[in-house]
Structures are given as structure tokens and as C-alpha cells.
Amino acid sequence: MADDIKPTAQPSASPAGAKPVATPHAAPQPAAGVPAAAVAAAGAGAATTAAPAGAGHAVRPAAPRPAPPVLPDLQGKTTTAAAASTKAPAPAAASATTRDPDDTSPLLTRRAWMGLAWGAFSAASAAALAATGRFMFPNVLNEPPQQFKAGFPNEYGMGVDERWKEKFGVWLVRTPDDVAAHASGFFALISTCTHLGCTPNYLAAENKFKCPCHGSGFRLTGINFEGPAPRPLERARVVTADDGQILVDKSRHFQYELGQWTDPEAFLKA
């Protein structure tokens, strides 16, 4: 009987505090005729759906992130939003940042305004200096001498001689019969219109003096006959110099309406 009873093997006591050791599962072996890729995919699916011990919910795969939107570039190319955010600023913005922070002028910079102000100040100063110089050095009117010698009598023919008009403002006229002296000789007409002081022109074809300003007309004797001139032209003093030349003196005038043409020095007999 004692031989028939065999002692049963008791499990060996594990030390206190020891944790059970998990034995790894063996990888499933593919069955005959089943591809290895299918077996691996099935194992991966089972691993993702299996919940770990003690977990309350099953772990789901993370959703894929959406691709960033594609934005058009300023140069006609396409880029992503991230690339567009890191793109360099436009040249206009870059140039705007180079101005002074306190310069808020919409048209010109501070340097341009200062240059414009200094230019205006310089121009005004130059104009003031020019006006001062003009005041300190006024124009001097160099009038011709009142007396001059007009040559010898035999150098003149009958009629009007204009050689002294431009320089001395006098016509020297030789006439066979003067209206006042009733003799042959010379008289000097002052080339100033008695209307408003313009200078008449001698019109040889019409035998008259014509004022270009207002149309006053004078005969060769100097008497007015048309236009607004109120009286005849004035005569200048004309005498014979010591050397026999004709001496004209503009410092003395003779007027017809006052009867002064009959004065001996208003007409030179020759």
C-alpha cells in the first residue's frame, strides 16, 4: 500500500513580493498556403484593437493632420501658408521703415523739406541784396549835350536832315521860305510830339512827320494838322558858331502858338 501511494509534487513557494513573470507570446506562424504579409497585417490589427489590462477605453489611431492651404505668391508662384508667413516684406514696406520715426510728412522727408526751406531763404536773401545794390547804385541817364555843332551850311540840301535825330533828338530843316521869318535858311525841330511825348517819324513820301503812338501829323514846318496833338512842334535855338558851323542849342525852345518863331535865334538865315 505504501508503494502505491506516490507523493504529489507541491508547487514551490515563490519568494514574498515576487511578481509573476509574463511570458512572451510566440509570434503566430503562417499557415500553409497563407502569405506572410496577410498574417502580419492581421497581427497588427489585433494589437491596435486589444485593450491593455486595466484600461477603461480602447486606444484609437490618431487622425491625420490636414495639409496647409496653398496660397498664391505675389510673383505668380504657389506656396504654403507657412512659407507665406515667413516671406520677406515688400520693398515698399522696407523703404518705409528707413524714414525717421517722427517724420510723418506724406509728401517729402524732413531732409527734403529742409533743403527746400534753405533754397527759398537763399533766393530771398539774394533778391534783397540785389534790391539793396540797385538802390545804392541807381541808373544814371547820360543825356546828350544840349549844344552841338551840326556842320557848315553848304553841307545841307533843301528838306529834312535826320542825321541828328537819334543822338540829339533834332531835325535840321532847310527851307527856301520860312512861314514865320519869310526867308531862306535853317530851323531845328525838336523830335518830341506835343501830345504825349512820343517820337514822330519823318515820312518823305508824304512830306510830313507822323507820330506812331496816336496818329498825330505835322507838316514840314512843324505845324500840326491831324491827330490829337494840341499844338505844333517846338523849335530849338539855332545860330552860327565862331568857326562858321551851325550851332544848335536845345536848352532854349520856341513855341509857334506863343509867337516865338519870329525870334532871330529861332531861324538861321542862309
Secondary structure, DSSP 8 states (H G I E B T S, - for coil): -TTT-----------TT--------------TT--HHHHHHHHHHHHHHS--TT-SS------------EEE-TTS-EEEHHHHHTS---HHHHHHTTS-TT---SSS-HHHHHHHHHHHHHHHHHHHHHHHHHHHS--------SEEE---GGG--SEEE-TTHHHH-EEEEEESS-TTT-SSEEEEEE---TTTS---EEETTTTEEE-TTT--EEETTS-EEESS--S---EEEEEE-TTS-EEEEEEEEE-TTTTGGGSGGG-EE-
